[in-house]
């Protein structure tokens, strides 16, 4: 990582100069100055790089909102060049691109990006886990979900999605165990509690309570999604008429 190397180089040069100027007796002073310069340089370079990355992401977001998705993806790919400068940049860009393709239902193109996505982005990790499930790779699905809940243990939908995928694998026992773990992290979460009770009563999980956040994982049938969208439009029309 260039940032680390440059900052380290600046610190090393400062330490050597102080040693030459003040002698070995000032070793503690030299190290202190080196550490300060390393931290300051690292922080300054990080801010410069992140400012450039955020500018690219803002431009890409505007293009996505304007339905210029392909252009947005090209812009995001330009940010890969900063991956050698700053930690986690490559993973975050892969997460953004993978999510865009997944939301477009271009799952095969999304998959390699999701595989290299940022572990702290629970949404893209969830999408990756779902992709493994659809490929009948249960071990990889479990591994991905475990990594996701490790980094984001307070997200109700993540625990519910994890459990739902186990139900899709016909393993209700694993699904119940996941929901029980989720309730330990989120005591009193009504959505997790309701879904656990549903499984205990041999009923299906109720994922619609999570709204659009649930729909983005594309696990509902298209017909169900269309009905929900039409119902929402109908409710909107009624509100407009009443006004």
BELHU-V335897 format. One record per backbone hydrogen bond with DSSP energy under -1.0 kcal/mol. NH is the residue of the N-H (numbers start at 1). CO is the residue of the C=O. If there is no record, write none. Layout:
nh:co
NH:CO
NH:CO
//
This chain:
nh:co
2:84
5:1
6:2
7:3
8:4
9:5
10:6
11:7
12:8
13:9
14:10
15:11
16:12
17:13
18:14
19:15
20:16
21:17
22:18
23:19
26:23
27:24
30:26
31:27
32:28
33:29
34:30
35:31
36:32
37:33
38:34
39:35
40:36
41:37
42:38
43:39
44:40
45:41
46:42
47:43
48:44
49:45
50:46
51:47
52:48
53:49
54:50
55:51
56:52
57:53
58:54
59:55
60:56
61:57
62:58
63:59
64:60
65:61
66:62
67:64
68:63
72:68
73:69
74:70
75:71
76:72
77:73
79:76
80:77
81:78
82:79
83:80
85:82
86:82
89:86
92:88
93:89
94:90
95:91
96:92
97:93
98:94
99:95
100:96
101:97
102:98
103:99
104:100
105:102
106:101
107:105
110:106
111:107
114:110
115:111
117:114
118:91
121:118
122:120
125:121
126:122
127:123
128:124
129:125
130:126
131:127
132:128
133:129
134:130
136:133
137:132
141:137
142:138
143:139
144:140
145:141
146:142
147:143
148:144
149:145
150:146
151:147
152:148
159:155
160:156
161:157
162:158
163:159
164:160
165:161
166:162
167:163
168:164
170:167
171:166
175:171
176:172
177:173
178:174
179:175
180:176
181:177
182:178
183:179
184:180
185:181
186:182
189:186
193:189
194:190
195:191
196:192
197:193
198:194
199:195
200:196
201:197
202:199
203:198
210:207
211:208
214:211
215:211
216:212
217:214
218:215
225:221
226:222
227:223
228:224
229:225
230:226
231:227
232:228
233:229
234:230
235:231
236:232
237:233
238:234
239:235
240:236
241:237
242:238
243:239
//
